[in-house]
Amino acid sequence: MTAVTGPQKRLSLSTKVIYGLASLGTSTVSSIYGALLPIFYQDYLGLSSKWIGIASAIYAIWNALNDPIFGFITDNTRSKLGRRIPYMRFTAPFLALTFILVWFAPEGAGEIAQFWWMLVTMLLYDTAYTIIGLVYGALMPELTESDVERNQLTISSTLFGLVGYVLGFVLPDLFRPRPGNEASSLMGLQMSMIAVGIICAFLVILTTLKVKERREFAMVDRKLKFWESLGYTLTNKPFWVFVSMNFLITFMMAIATGSLYYLADYVTQTSTMLLMVYLFVPMVIGVPLANLAVKIVGLLTSQIIYMVICGIGLLTIGFVPVSLIPVSLIISGIGLSGQQSITYNILGLVIDADEVRTGTRREGSFFGANALLTKPAQSLALFLTAFILERGGFITRAVNNGQILLDQPATAIFGIRTIVGLIPGIAMLIGAVIILFFPIKGQQLTELKEKIMVMHAEKKAAFDALEAETVTNG
């Protein structure tokens, strides 16, 4: 094929806005799932850390298997709707159903029954969420080569996602059993989860009706066999640097947000919504500023700066007076704004470099491999939360006749501070050091962008010729 160059793909404002709606839906359910799951099964239902640990381990194994499989399948799908959109659209109802079932574990049925309910619903929910989350993430670097356009897509996704994260804490907090109202049942919480599941599925489906894929990648690129695709992915040095950093970010988000209810109920003894304001308002304000930082100092430097800020903010939660915890949360939120809006643009560079190497666009494989290696961090966070609290002598409502015990042992209070602040703070600082070794920067980055533009112009020309031939042959 003759090398042809052309302008980088531009996207309409409506496409960017609609793209973010799916993030609003998926972030709401994932935020609820991550934040509510530990306290729901351990504190409300009384499931021991042993059973939660076993469920987490099995869950981690399934996470390790399903993401690269689904990523490979979507990369090699050929349909008139594309290779990503059909999976989002037709999996959304199953995401709603499985998410709802997580919260209907039978009360008083015994630990074994609750363990099996938790395990099975977790696996079903994760399967549906994996499919949608994977193909949604894969759409972003595929839709355009432009870093500016990608950043704007990321900003839309991040801002809507932050709203989803906030809703993910606020909605359960409105309906969950609260201090001073221990007689309330879980019925209100369960009914609210039904509404959340249905609305979030609708938002995902709505996105698929507006966002259109670039079919040239599906129709022109050659198909790679599974082991060939996996081999290219796992021998990609920039990917390993990225995924090492992202494992720590995933772990940080899971263990810190998964313990925020504990922090509100037992340490600050304030509303969770108030803590959310301290954390998420700086995040929302900081997202556009993070985009400005990228323009001034570059993608990688911005990522490092924001990770350090977040790490420092989290670390201070471990030892500052209770009255200063809001300040720590504000600092953490500023740092998280960069992490939320920058991280996956770095993976976009990894995917671009791989396309130059293999000739094939493989977002699904990379997002799948990324999840393969980072999702176990969620299981680790879930187990560590239950383990540290149990070892710290935390007294649950389930063993205290359904009554919340605010006068927890000092070791339990320190355990909460550790899982919300100290551990995730250290993780962020280590991640900031790791990304220093990311190799795609400077002249190498400039040359990569030039090669990508030539390749995409050639593929578009080949696809147009194929379409014209099909019309001619009728």
C-alpha positions in Angstrom: 0.0 0.0 0.0 1.1 3.5 -0.7 1.9 5.6 2.4 -0.9 8.2 2.8 -1.2 10.7 5.5 -4.2 12.6 6.7 -5.6 14.6 9.6 -6.0 13.0 13.0 -9.6 11.9 13.6 -11.8 14.6 15.1 -14.8 13.8 17.2 -18.0 15.9 17.7 -18.8 17.4 21.1 -22.0 15.3 21.3 -19.9 12.1 20.8 -17.6 13.1 23.6 -20.5 13.8 25.9 -22.4 10.6 25.1 -19.1 8.7 25.5 -19.0 9.8 29.1 -22.5 8.6 29.9 -21.4 5.0 29.9 -18.7 5.9 32.4 -21.4 7.4 34.6 -23.2 4.1 34.5 -20.3 1.8 35.0 -18.6 4.0 37.6 -21.7 4.1 39.7 -22.1 0.4 39.9 -18.4 -0.3 40.3 -18.1 2.4 43.1 -21.1 0.9 45.0 -19.7 -2.6 44.5 -16.2 -1.7 45.7 -17.2 0.5 48.6 -20.3 -1.4 49.9 -19.2 -5.0 49.5 -16.8 -5.3 52.4 -19.0 -3.6 55.0 -22.1 -5.3 53.6 -20.8 -8.9 53.9 -18.6 -8.5 57.0 -20.3 -5.9 59.1 -24.0 -6.2 58.1 -24.2 -10.0 57.5 -21.3 -11.1 59.8 -19.3 -13.1 57.3 -15.9 -13.9 58.6 -12.6 -12.8 57.0 -11.8 -16.5 56.3 -14.8 -16.9 53.9 -14.3 -13.4 52.4 -10.7 -14.3 51.8 -11.6 -17.6 50.0 -14.2 -15.8 47.9 -11.6 -13.1 47.1 -9.0 -15.7 46.0 -11.4 -17.5 43.7 -12.6 -14.2 42.3 -9.0 -13.2 41.6 -8.4 -16.4 39.6 -11.5 -15.8 37.5 -10.5 -12.2 36.9 -7.1 -13.5 35.7 -8.7 -15.7 33.1 -11.7 -13.8 31.7 -10.1 -10.4 30.7 -7.5 -11.6 28.2 -10.0 -14.0 26.7 -12.7 -11.4 26.2 -10.1 -8.9 25.0 -8.9 -11.3 22.3 -12.4 -12.2 21.3 -13.4 -8.5 20.8 -10.2 -7.7 18.8 -11.1 -10.5 16.4 -14.8 -9.9 16.1 -16.2 -8.9 12.7 -19.7 -7.5 12.6 -21.6 -4.6 11.0 -22.0 -3.0 14.4 -18.2 -3.2 15.0 -16.1 -5.3 17.3 -16.8 -3.4 20.5 -20.3 -1.9 20.5 -22.3 -5.2 20.3 -20.7 -6.5 23.5 -21.5 -3.3 25.4 -25.1 -3.1 24.2 -26.1 -6.7 24.7 -24.2 -7.3 28.0 -25.7 -4.2 29.8 -28.9 -6.0 30.9 -26.9 -8.8 32.4 -24.7 -6.3 34.2 -27.8 -4.8 35.9 -29.2 -8.2 36.9 -26.0 -9.6 38.3 -25.2 -6.4 40.2 -28.6 -6.4 41.8 -28.2 -10.1 42.9 -25.0 -9.3 44.9 -27.1 -7.4 47.5 -29.8 -10.1 48.0 -27.7 -12.5 50.0 -30.0 -14.3 52.5 -29.8 -12.9 56.0 -29.4 -15.4 58.8 -28.8 -18.3 56.4 -25.4 -19.2 57.8 -21.9 -18.4 56.7 -21.6 -21.2 54.1 -24.8 -20.1 52.3 -23.7 -16.5 52.4 -20.3 -17.4 51.1 -21.7 -19.2 48.1 -24.1 -16.4 47.3 -21.3 -13.9 47.6 -18.9 -15.9 45.4 -21.4 -16.8 42.6 -22.8 -13.3 42.3 -19.4 -11.8 42.4 -18.2 -14.0 39.5 -21.4 -13.3 37.4 -21.2 -9.6 38.0 -17.5 -9.4 37.2 -18.0 -11.3 34.0 -20.6 -8.7 32.8 -18.6 -5.8 34.1 -15.4 -7.1 32.5 -17.0 -7.3 29.1 -18.4 -3.8 29.2 -15.5 -2.1 30.9 -13.0 -3.7 28.7 -14.6 -2.7 25.4 -15.5 0.7 26.6 -11.9 1.4 27.6 -10.7 0.0 24.3 -12.9 2.4 22.3 -11.0 5.5 23.6 -7.6 5.1 21.9 -9.2 3.5 18.8 -11.6 6.4 18.1 -8.8 8.9 17.4 -5.0 9.2 17.1 -5.0 12.7 18.5 -3.7 13.1 22.0 -5.9 16.2 22.3 -9.0 14.3 21.3 -8.1 11.4 23.5 -7.6 13.8 26.4 -11.0 15.3 25.8 -12.6 11.9 25.7 -10.8 11.0 28.9 -12.0 14.2 30.5 -15.6 13.5 29.6 -15.3 9.9 30.8 -13.5 11.1 34.0 -15.9 13.8 34.9 -19.0 11.6 34.4 -17.1 8.8 36.1 -16.4 11.0 39.2 -20.1 11.8 39.3 -20.7 8.0 39.3 -18.1 7.5 42.0 -19.9 10.1 44.2 -23.3 8.6 43.5 -21.8 5.2 44.3 -21.1 6.4 47.9 -24.1 8.7 48.3 -26.9 6.4 47.2 -26.0 3.5 49.4 -25.4 5.9 52.3 -29.0 7.1 52.0 -30.5 3.7 52.4 -28.0 1.5 54.3 -28.4 0.8 58.1 -27.1 3.9 59.9 -25.9 4.6 63.4 -28.9 5.4 65.5 -31.2 3.5 63.2 -30.0 -0.1 63.8 -33.5 -1.5 63.6 -33.8 -0.8 59.9 -33.5 -3.7 57.6 -31.6 -4.1 54.3 -34.8 -3.8 52.2 -34.4 -0.1 51.4 -30.8 -0.6 50.3 -31.8 -3.6 48.1 -34.6 -1.6 46.4 -32.2 1.2 45.7 -29.7 -1.2 44.1 -32.5 -2.4 41.7 -33.0 1.1 40.5 -29.3 1.8 40.2 -28.7 -1.4 38.1 -31.5 -0.6 35.7 -30.6 3.1 35.1 -26.9 2.3 34.7 -27.6 -0.4 32.1 -29.7 2.2 30.2 -26.8 4.7 30.1 -24.5 2.1 28.6 -27.0 1.2 25.9 -27.5 4.9 25.1 -23.8 5.3 24.5 -23.7 2.5 22.0 -26.4 4.1 20.0 -24.3 7.3 19.4 -20.6 6.3 19.4 -19.5 4.7 16.1 -16.4 2.6 15.7 -13.8 2.8 13.0 -14.4 -0.3 11.0 -11.2 -0.2 9.1 -9.3 -1.7 12.1 -11.7 -4.7 12.2 -11.9 -5.3 8.4 -8.3 -4.5 7.3 -6.1 -5.7 10.2 -5.0 -9.3 10.1 -6.3 -11.6 12.8 -3.7 -12.9 15.3 -4.0 -16.3 16.9 -4.5 -16.2 20.7 -1.1 -17.3 21.8 0.6 -15.1 19.2 -1.4 -12.1 20.4 -0.7 -12.9 24.1 3.0 -13.3 23.3 3.2 -9.9 21.7 1.4 -8.4 24.7 3.5 -10.0 27.4 6.8 -9.1 25.7 6.0 -5.4 25.4 8.3 -3.6 27.9 6.3 -0.3 28.0 3.2 -2.4 28.9 5.0 -4.0 31.9 6.0 -0.6 33.2 2.5 0.7 32.8 0.8 -2.3 34.4 3.1 -2.4 37.4 2.1 1.2 38.1 -1.5 0.6 37.4 -1.6 -2.4 39.7 -0.7 -0.1 42.6 -3.3 2.5 41.5 -6.0 -0.2 41.3 -5.0 -1.5 44.7 -5.0 2.0 46.2 -8.5 2.8 44.9 -10.0 -0.5 46.0 -8.6 -0.5 49.6 -9.1 3.2 50.2 -12.6 3.6 48.8 -13.7 0.2 50.1 -13.0 1.4 53.7 -14.4 4.9 53.5 -17.6 3.9 55.2 -15.5 2.6 58.1 -13.7 5.9 58.3 -16.9 7.8 58.4 -18.7 5.5 60.9 -15.9 4.8 63.4 -13.1 7.3 63.0 -14.6 10.7 62.1 -18.1 9.6 63.2 -19.6 11.9 60.5 -21.6 11.4 57.4 -20.0 9.6 54.5 -21.3 12.2 52.2 -19.3 14.9 54.0 -16.1 12.9 53.5 -17.0 12.4 49.9 -17.3 16.2 49.4 -13.7 16.6 50.8 -12.4 13.9 48.5 -14.3 14.3 45.2 -14.9 18.1 44.9 -11.1 18.6 44.5 -11.1 15.7 42.0 -13.8 17.3 39.9 -12.0 20.7 40.0 -8.7 19.1 39.3 -9.5 17.1 36.2 -9.4 20.1 33.7 -6.2 21.4 35.5 -4.6 18.0 35.0 -5.2 18.4 31.3 -3.4 21.7 31.5 -0.5 20.1 33.3 -0.1 17.6 30.5 0.2 20.4 28.0 2.8 22.1 30.1 5.0 19.3 31.5 3.9 16.3 29.5 2.0 13.1 30.2 4.5 11.2 32.3 5.7 14.0 34.4 2.1 15.0 35.2 1.3 11.5 36.2 4.3 11.4 38.6 3.4 14.7 40.2 -0.2 13.8 40.8 0.7 10.3 42.2 3.1 11.9 44.7 0.4 14.4 45.8 -2.1 11.7 46.3 0.3 9.5 48.1 1.3 12.2 50.6 -2.4 13.0 51.2 -3.3 9.4 51.9 -0.3 8.8 54.2 -1.3 11.6 56.5 -4.7 10.0 57.2 -2.8 7.4 59.2 -1.6 9.8 61.9 -3.1 13.3 61.8 -5.8 14.3 64.4 -9.3 13.5 63.4 -10.1 17.2 62.8 -7.4 17.3 60.1 -8.6 14.2 58.1 -10.7 16.4 55.8 -7.4 18.2 54.8 -5.8 14.9 54.1 -8.8 13.9 51.9 -8.6 17.2 50.0 -5.0 16.7 49.2 -5.7 13.1 48.2 -8.5 14.3 45.9 -6.2 16.8 44.1 -3.8 13.9 43.4 -6.5 11.5 42.3 -7.8 14.0 39.7 -4.6 13.5 37.8 -4.6 9.8 38.2 -8.2 9.6 36.9 -7.6 11.6 33.8 -4.1 10.7 32.7 -3.4 7.0 33.5 -5.1 5.4 30.5 -3.7 7.8 28.0 -0.4 6.2 28.9 -1.8 2.9 27.9 -2.9 4.4 24.6 0.8 5.1 23.9 1.6 1.4 24.6 -1.2 0.3 22.1 0.1 2.7 19.5 3.6 1.3 19.8 2.3 -2.2 19.6 0.4 -1.4 16.3 3.6 -0.2 14.8 5.3 -3.4 15.9 2.6 -5.9 14.8 0.6 -4.0 12.2 -2.7 -4.8 14.1 -4.7 -2.6 16.4 -5.3 -4.6 19.6 -6.9 -2.4 22.3 -8.9 -5.3 23.6 -5.9 -7.5 24.2 -4.1 -4.8 26.1 -7.0 -3.8 28.2 -7.6 -7.5 28.9 -4.0 -8.1 29.9 -4.0 -5.0 32.0 -7.1 -6.3 33.9 -5.6 -9.7 34.1 -2.6 -8.3 36.0 -4.4 -5.5 38.0 -7.8 -6.8 39.0 -6.2 -9.2 41.6 -5.4 -6.0 43.4 -9.1 -5.6 44.2 -9.3 -9.1 45.7 -6.1 -8.4 47.7 -7.7 -5.1 49.0 -10.9 -6.9 49.9 -9.1 -9.6 51.9 -6.6 -7.1 53.6 -9.5 -4.9 54.7 -11.3 -7.8 56.4 -8.0 -9.3 57.8 -6.6 -6.1 59.3 -9.9 -5.2 60.9 -10.4 -8.6 62.3 -6.8 -8.7 63.7 -7.3 -5.3 65.1 -10.2 -6.5 67.2 -12.9 -4.7 65.2 -16.4 -5.5 66.6 -19.0 -5.8 63.9 -22.7 -5.0 64.2 -23.5 -8.7 63.5 -21.9 -9.9 66.7 -23.1 -6.9 68.7 -26.9 -7.7 68.3 -27.2 -5.6 65.2 -26.0 -2.4 67.1 -23.2 -0.3 65.9 -20.3 -0.1 68.4 -18.7 3.3 68.1 -16.3 2.8 71.0 -14.0 0.4 69.1 -10.6 -0.7 70.4 -7.7 1.6 69.5 -6.1 -1.2 67.4 -9.3 -1.3 65.3 -9.3 2.4 64.8 -5.6 2.3 63.7 -6.5 -0.6 61.4 -9.1 1.6 59.7 -6.6 4.5 59.3 -4.1 2.0 57.9 -6.3 0.6 55.2 -7.7 4.0 54.2 -4.5 5.9 54.3 -1.1 4.3 55.1 -1.2 1.3 52.8 -2.7 3.0 49.7 -0.4 6.1 50.3 2.7 3.9 50.1 1.3 2.2 47.0 1.0 5.5 45.2 4.5 6.6 46.0 6.0 3.4 44.8 3.9 3.7 41.6 5.3 7.2 41.0 8.8 5.7 41.1 7.9 2.9 38.7 6.5 5.2 35.9 9.9 6.9 35.7 11.1 3.9 33.7 8.4 4.2 31.0 10.4 4.3 27.7 8.1 6.0 25.2 9.0 9.7 25.6 10.9 12.4 23.8 12.0 11.7 20.2 10.7 8.2 20.4 7.2 9.5 21.1 7.4 12.0 18.2 8.5 9.3 15.8 5.7 6.9 17.0 3.0 9.5 16.3 4.3 10.0 12.8 4.3 6.3 12.0 0.8 5.8 13.5 -0.7 8.5 11.2 0.8 6.9 8.1 -0.5 3.5 9.1 -4.0 4.7 9.9 -4.2 6.6 6.6 -3.2 3.4 4.7 -5.7 1.3 6.5 -8.5 3.8 5.8 -7.6 3.9 2.1 -7.6 0.1 2.0 -11.0 -0.1 3.8 -12.5 2.5 1.4 -11.3 0.4 -1.5 -12.8 -2.7 0.0 -16.1 -1.0 0.5 -16.1 0.3 -3.0 -15.4 -3.1 -4.4 -18.2 -4.6 -2.4 -20.7 -2.0 -3.7 -19.4 -2.6 -7.3 -19.9 -6.4 -7.0 -23.3 -5.8 -5.5 
